[in-house]
Amino acid sequence: MIAAWHRYVLLAADQREGGFTPSAGIVIGYLGRSILLGLLIGILAIPVLIPVGIVGTATGSVLAGSIVAVPLFALLGWVLFRLSLILPACTIGHKMTLKESWQATAPYARTIFGVVVLLVLINFGFELVTGALPLATIIGGLISVVISVLYALVSASILTTVYGIAVEGQAL
């Protein structure tokens, strides 16, 4: 669904004559790149999670750990967004490396960081709200799933927009 969204937004109307649904090759390429980014961010997250765990354990407070986590997760999110242009690129047949993605986003690094901080704070707020809900119920679980899907769709839309601006030179 997200790969189709990237294609719908980024391909010119005349390039969408056969539809904007990605082929199996595009989907597999997208999946492979997603796994690569997940592994890379997972490795980078290890040193980030250690201070969060130490603060949370030392204070006995989830809130204290969360206060430390917010800026650290914003940093990780910033790195992820800067590297993730390889995803929309692959959906439209543009081979892009991680280095090229990083370079393309360099002029927009501060703006991307601001957007990521906002996303992290919104996510933190949702986590506080859903943490207060009895998620063992079906309703609580559904609310959590809906929020997660909406968050993913907003993030994908932002990524598509960043690609259009940083790589294709589109105006906002």
N, C-alpha and C positions, 0 to 999 in steps of 0.2 A: 504494500500500500504506500509506504513512504517513497520507495523507488519510483512508483508511478507518479507520485506528487512532484518529485524532483523533475521528472520528464515533462509533465504537464506544464509546469511553470517555466522551465528553462528552454524547451524546444520551441522553435518558431512554429507558427500555425501550419505552414506548408510542410514541415518535417513531421507533423503528427497525423498525416493523412491515413496511415495504417493504424492509427490509434496511439495512445501513449502508454499502453500496458507493456512493461519491459519483457524481453525475451528471457528464456531460462538461463542463457549465458550471462545476461546482465544481472539477474537475480543472484546467481552463484558468485559472480564477481563482487557484488554488493555484500553478500554474506561473508565472503572471505576477507574483504577489507574491514568489515565490522568486527569480525573475530580478531583480526590483527590489531585494530585500535583498542578493543577490549583488553587484550593481553598486555599491550603497551601501557595503558592507563592502569591496569591492575598491578603491574610491576611498579609503576610510579607511585601508586597509592600506598604501598607498603610503608615507606618511610613517613608518609603523611598520617597514616592510621596509628602509628606508634605514639606520637605525642597526644593524640586524641584519647587513646586508651589509658595512657599514663595519667592525664589530667582527670579523666572520668573516674579512674580507680582511686587515685590519691584523694580526691575530694568526696568520693562516694556519691557524686551528683551527675546524673545524665545531662542536666542543663549545662553544667560547667564544661563537660566534654563536648557538648553541642556548640557552645560558644567558641571553643577552639576549632571545632570542625568546620564551621561556616566559612571562614577565610581560606582554610586549607582546601576545602572542596571547591571553592570558587577558583582557586589556583589550578586545581586539576581540571575543572570544567573549561577554564580558559585554554589550557593546553589541548584538551580534547577538541574544542571548537576550532582552534587554529589548525589542527591536523586533519579534521574531518571533511575538508573540502574534497578529499579523494572520493567520498561517497557520492555526492551529486555528480561529480565529474564522470565517474564510471557509468552512471545511468544514461548519459548522453554520448558515450563513446569517446570521452576525453581521458586519455591516460595521464594521470597526475601522480606524482610521487609525494611522499610526506614532506620532503624538503620544499617542493614547489608550493604545496599547500601552506606551509609555514611562511614562505616568502610572500605569497599572494596576500596573506592576511596581515603582514607586518604594518602597512599603513593604517590599518583599522584595529590594531592590537588593543588600544585603550578603550575604544568603543565596545569591542567584543568583551573585554573584561567587565565593563559596566553592565552589559546585558547579562553576562554569566552571573555576576553578583546578584542582580535582580532575580534571576531564575533560581539561584540557590536560596535566597531569602524567601521566595514564594514557596519553594519546595519545603523549606524548614517550617514555614507557617502551616502548610498542609500536613506535615508530619505531626506537628503539635496538635492540630485539630483531630486528625485520624487516630492519634495516640490516645486521645481522650474518649474516643468512641469504643464501644464494645465490639471489636472486630471479629470476635468469635461468632457473631451473628451473620446471617446471610446479607442483611442490609449493609452492615459495616464493611464486609468484604467487597460488596458491589461498589460502594462509595470509593473505597481504596482503588479498585480496578479502574473505575471511570476517571478518577483524578490522575492516575498513572498514564492512562491512554491520552488524555488531554495534554498532559505535560510533554509526552513524547511527540505528539503532533505539533505543538507549539515549538518545541525544540527543532523539529525537522523543518518547519516553515522558516525559522530563523536561519538555519543552516543553508537552506535554498536561497534565501535572500542575500546572505553573506557571499555565497558563491556568485550569484548574479552581479553583485556590486564589485567584489574583489577580482573576479576572473574575467567576467564578460563586460565589465564597465557599465552596467545598467544603472540608471538613476533610481533612487529610492522612490 
